[in-house]
Amino acid sequence: MMHITTSVHEGRKSSAAWSTNPTGTAVVFVHGFGGKSVGTWTEFDTHLVSEATAAGADIVFSGYDGLWTQAQTSAARLHSVLDAWMTNPTKFVNSTLPPSQHRKTPTKYTRLVVVAHSLGAVVARKALLDAFKNTRSWLPTVHLVLFAPAHSGAGLLALATASLSGVDALLATLQFVSALSVLRDLEENGKFLEMLSDQTKAAIAKPGGDVLRARAIAIPPRDLVVNPIDFITEDAGPEVIDGTTHMTVCKPNIDRLEAVAIVRRFL
């Protein structure tokens, strides 16, 4: 057994796979609009966790309210979770485990891989900006990996209908969308995304800010949900995963493991 799977108190239905022989790498997955901590990343929890290259990695699937809570609030909470985890890893890990499985040797991370999908990219980028503003000691270890990011805006109705299978009637969908302030955070050329872009560009220009750029961005051949244009020029160029959509680009399977391969590069 390479990992111990357990729930994590912080976040909404978050879960973790703690390595039985940690080697200093932490990975956090951040879902998108209407997503779920693990469900968004279907089969990552099996294919990645079972890989030899990930044997020493501690992996958290972080959950948050991706419907009713504004992105800035979700980002603040993610920043808080990351800071608690990275600042005192052993305490954080042991708080999720029974005493018989507690780590005796202190854990120290030298790498934090932040993997985010859609709205999660916006939440993650803002959380890392918060870490930069607060000069968190763990920020230099970050590697940011994004799947179909919504950081350049999204078609709000398209995002809602793609993410919320339980809302069938067009009228109900329209009424639902109008009530969700988090979707307004994703409006193309909206104030929140403009602020996020401006602050990210300014931070990257400063010493230590390079970690805020995306090291990898995976997209489907045709994304009908989010705007695929570049967020900042410093980000890595997009990598297309054929045969996927906005919703499946982050869901590997036995016949299509490109998504796992992208994350594996940063372990």
C-alpha positions as CSV (number, residue, x, y, z in Angstrom):
1,M,0.0,0.0,0.0
2,M,1.6,3.3,-1.2
3,H,-1.1,5.6,0.1
4,I,-3.6,5.9,3.0
5,T,-6.9,7.4,1.8
6,T,-8.9,9.5,4.2
7,S,-11.3,12.5,4.4
8,V,-10.0,16.0,5.1
9,H,-11.9,18.3,7.5
10,E,-11.0,21.5,5.7
11,G,-13.1,22.2,2.6
12,R,-16.3,20.5,1.3
13,K,-16.0,16.7,1.2
14,S,-12.3,17.0,0.6
15,S,-10.2,13.8,0.6
16,A,-6.6,12.9,0.7
17,A,-4.2,10.1,-0.3
18,W,-1.3,10.3,2.1
19,S,1.9,8.6,1.0
20,T,3.2,5.9,3.3
21,N,6.7,7.0,2.3
22,P,6.5,10.8,1.6
23,T,9.3,12.3,-0.4
24,G,8.4,16.0,-0.3
25,T,5.8,16.5,-3.0
26,A,2.3,17.7,-2.4
27,V,-0.4,17.8,-5.0
28,V,-3.8,19.6,-4.6
29,F,-6.7,19.2,-7.1
30,V,-9.2,22.1,-7.3
31,H,-12.5,21.5,-9.1
32,G,-14.6,23.9,-11.1
33,F,-18.1,25.3,-11.1
34,G,-20.6,22.9,-9.7
35,G,-17.8,20.3,-9.4
36,K,-16.9,17.8,-6.7
37,S,-13.6,17.3,-4.9
38,V,-13.0,13.9,-6.4
39,G,-15.8,13.5,-9.0
40,T,-14.4,16.2,-11.2
41,W,-11.1,14.3,-11.4
42,T,-12.6,10.9,-12.1
43,E,-9.9,8.2,-12.3
44,F,-7.1,10.6,-11.3
45,D,-7.7,9.2,-7.8
46,T,-6.8,5.7,-9.2
47,H,-4.4,6.2,-12.1
48,L,-2.2,8.9,-10.5
49,V,-2.3,7.5,-7.0
50,S,-1.3,4.0,-8.2
51,E,1.7,5.3,-10.3
52,A,5.2,4.6,-9.1
53,T,6.2,8.2,-9.8
54,A,3.5,9.4,-7.4
55,A,4.3,6.9,-4.6
56,G,5.9,9.5,-2.5
57,A,3.4,12.3,-3.1
58,D,0.8,13.5,-0.7
59,I,-2.4,14.2,-2.7
60,V,-5.4,16.2,-1.7
61,F,-8.7,16.6,-3.6
62,S,-10.0,19.9,-2.3
63,G,-13.7,20.7,-2.2
64,Y,-15.4,24.0,-2.0
65,D,-18.8,25.6,-2.7
66,G,-18.6,26.0,-6.5
67,L,-22.1,27.2,-6.9
68,W,-23.2,29.9,-4.4
69,T,-19.9,31.3,-3.0
70,Q,-18.0,34.0,-4.9
71,A,-14.6,33.1,-6.3
72,Q,-12.7,35.5,-4.0
73,T,-14.2,33.9,-0.9
74,S,-13.4,30.4,-2.2
75,A,-9.9,31.5,-3.0
76,A,-9.4,32.9,0.5
77,R,-10.5,29.6,2.0
78,L,-8.2,27.6,-0.3
79,H,-5.3,29.9,0.6
80,S,-6.1,29.2,4.3
81,V,-6.1,25.4,3.7
82,L,-2.9,25.5,1.7
83,D,-1.2,27.7,4.4
84,A,-2.2,25.3,7.2
85,W,-1.1,22.3,5.2
86,M,2.2,23.7,4.0
87,T,3.2,25.5,7.2
88,N,2.8,22.5,9.4
89,P,2.4,19.4,7.2
90,T,2.8,16.8,9.9
91,K,0.1,18.4,12.1
92,F,-2.3,18.7,9.1
93,V,-1.8,15.2,7.9
94,N,-2.1,13.7,11.4
95,S,-5.3,15.6,12.1
96,T,-7.0,13.4,9.4
97,L,-5.6,10.1,10.6
98,P,-6.2,7.8,13.6
99,P,-3.4,7.9,16.2
100,S,-2.2,4.4,15.1
101,Q,-1.4,5.9,11.6
102,H,0.2,9.2,12.7
103,R,3.4,10.2,11.0
104,K,6.3,10.1,13.5
105,T,8.9,11.8,11.2
106,P,8.2,15.4,10.4
107,T,7.1,16.0,6.8
108,K,8.7,18.8,4.7
109,Y,7.5,19.7,1.3
110,T,9.8,21.0,-1.5
111,R,7.2,21.0,-4.2
112,L,3.5,21.9,-4.3
113,V,1.6,21.1,-7.5
114,V,-1.7,22.9,-7.8
115,V,-4.0,21.3,-10.4
116,A,-7.2,23.2,-11.2
117,H,-10.1,22.9,-13.7
118,S,-12.3,25.7,-15.1
119,L,-13.5,28.0,-12.3
120,G,-10.9,26.2,-10.1
121,A,-8.2,27.9,-12.1
122,V,-9.6,31.3,-11.1
123,V,-9.9,30.2,-7.4
124,A,-6.4,28.8,-7.4
125,R,-4.8,31.8,-9.1
126,K,-6.4,34.2,-6.6
127,A,-5.4,31.9,-3.7
128,L,-1.8,32.0,-4.9
129,L,-1.9,35.8,-5.3
130,D,-3.0,35.9,-1.6
131,A,0.0,33.8,-0.7
132,F,2.2,36.1,-2.7
133,K,0.9,39.2,-0.9
134,N,1.3,37.5,2.4
135,T,4.9,36.3,1.5
136,R,4.1,32.7,2.4
137,S,7.4,30.8,2.8
138,W,6.0,27.8,0.8
139,L,5.0,29.8,-2.3
140,P,8.4,29.2,-4.1
141,T,7.6,25.5,-4.2
142,V,4.4,26.0,-6.3
143,H,3.9,24.5,-9.8
144,L,0.5,25.5,-11.3
145,V,-1.2,23.2,-13.8
146,L,-4.6,24.1,-15.4
147,F,-7.2,22.2,-17.3
148,A,-9.7,24.1,-19.5
149,P,-9.2,27.2,-17.3
150,A,-11.9,29.9,-17.1
151,H,-9.5,32.6,-16.2
152,S,-10.2,34.5,-19.5
153,G,-14.0,34.3,-19.0
154,A,-16.8,31.8,-19.8
155,G,-20.1,31.6,-21.5
156,L,-22.3,31.7,-18.4
157,L,-25.2,29.7,-19.8
158,A,-22.9,27.2,-21.5
159,L,-21.0,26.7,-18.2
160,A,-24.1,26.2,-16.2
161,T,-25.8,23.8,-18.6
162,A,-22.5,21.8,-19.1
163,S,-22.0,21.5,-15.3
164,L,-25.5,21.1,-13.9
165,S,-27.2,18.1,-15.4
166,G,-30.1,18.3,-13.0
167,V,-31.3,21.6,-14.4
168,D,-33.1,20.7,-17.6
169,A,-35.5,23.4,-18.5
170,L,-34.1,26.4,-20.2
171,L,-36.2,28.8,-18.2
172,A,-35.1,27.2,-14.9
173,T,-31.4,27.3,-16.1
174,L,-31.7,31.0,-16.9
175,Q,-33.2,31.8,-13.5
176,F,-30.6,29.7,-11.8
177,V,-27.7,31.5,-13.6
178,S,-29.0,34.9,-12.7
179,A,-28.9,33.9,-9.0
180,L,-25.3,32.7,-9.0
181,S,-22.9,35.5,-8.2
182,V,-20.0,33.2,-8.8
183,L,-20.8,33.0,-12.5
184,R,-20.7,36.8,-12.7
185,D,-17.1,36.5,-11.5
186,L,-16.4,34.7,-14.8
187,E,-17.9,37.3,-17.2
188,E,-15.6,38.0,-20.1
189,N,-14.0,41.5,-19.5
190,G,-15.6,41.5,-16.1
191,K,-14.2,43.4,-13.1
192,F,-13.1,40.3,-11.2
193,L,-11.1,38.7,-14.0
194,E,-9.6,42.1,-15.0
195,M,-8.4,42.6,-11.4
196,L,-7.0,39.0,-11.3
197,S,-5.1,39.5,-14.6
198,D,-3.7,42.9,-13.6
199,Q,-2.6,41.7,-10.1
200,T,-1.0,38.6,-11.6
201,K,0.9,40.5,-14.2
202,A,2.1,43.0,-11.5
203,A,3.2,40.2,-9.2
204,I,5.0,38.2,-11.9
205,A,7.1,41.3,-12.6
206,K,8.4,41.2,-9.0
207,P,11.0,38.9,-7.5
208,G,9.5,35.5,-6.6
209,G,6.4,36.2,-8.7
210,D,7.3,33.7,-11.5
211,V,5.6,30.9,-9.6
212,L,2.2,32.5,-10.4
213,R,2.5,31.6,-14.1
214,A,0.9,28.4,-15.3
215,R,3.5,25.7,-16.0
216,A,1.0,23.7,-18.1
217,I,-2.4,24.3,-19.6
218,A,-4.5,21.4,-21.1
219,I,-7.5,22.2,-23.3
220,P,-10.0,20.2,-25.4
221,P,-9.9,20.5,-29.2
222,R,-12.9,22.8,-29.1
223,D,-14.1,24.4,-25.8
224,L,-17.7,25.7,-26.1
225,V,-17.7,26.8,-22.4
226,V,-14.7,29.0,-21.7
227,N,-12.8,31.6,-23.6
228,P,-9.5,29.9,-24.8
229,I,-7.5,33.1,-25.2
230,D,-4.3,33.6,-23.2
231,F,-4.7,34.9,-19.6
232,I,-1.1,36.3,-19.4
233,T,1.7,35.9,-21.9
234,E,3.9,34.3,-19.2
235,D,1.7,31.2,-19.0
236,A,2.8,28.1,-20.9
237,G,1.2,27.5,-24.2
238,P,-1.9,25.2,-24.3
239,E,-1.7,21.5,-24.9
240,V,-4.7,19.9,-26.7
241,I,-6.0,16.6,-25.5
242,D,-7.9,15.1,-28.4
243,G,-11.2,13.4,-27.9
244,T,-12.2,15.5,-24.9
245,T,-14.6,18.3,-24.0
246,H,-14.5,21.0,-21.4
247,M,-16.0,18.6,-18.9
248,T,-13.8,15.5,-19.8
249,V,-10.4,17.1,-20.4
250,C,-9.6,16.5,-16.7
251,K,-11.0,13.0,-16.6
252,P,-8.4,10.4,-17.7
253,N,-9.3,6.8,-18.4
254,I,-7.4,3.7,-19.3
255,D,-7.5,4.6,-23.0
256,R,-6.6,8.3,-22.6
257,L,-4.0,9.1,-20.0
258,E,-2.6,12.3,-21.3
259,A,-4.0,14.3,-18.4
260,V,-2.1,12.1,-15.9
261,A,1.0,12.4,-18.0
262,I,0.8,16.2,-17.8
263,V,0.6,16.2,-14.0
264,R,3.2,13.5,-13.7
265,R,5.8,15.9,-15.3
266,F,5.7,18.0,-12.1
267,L,6.0,15.3,-9.5
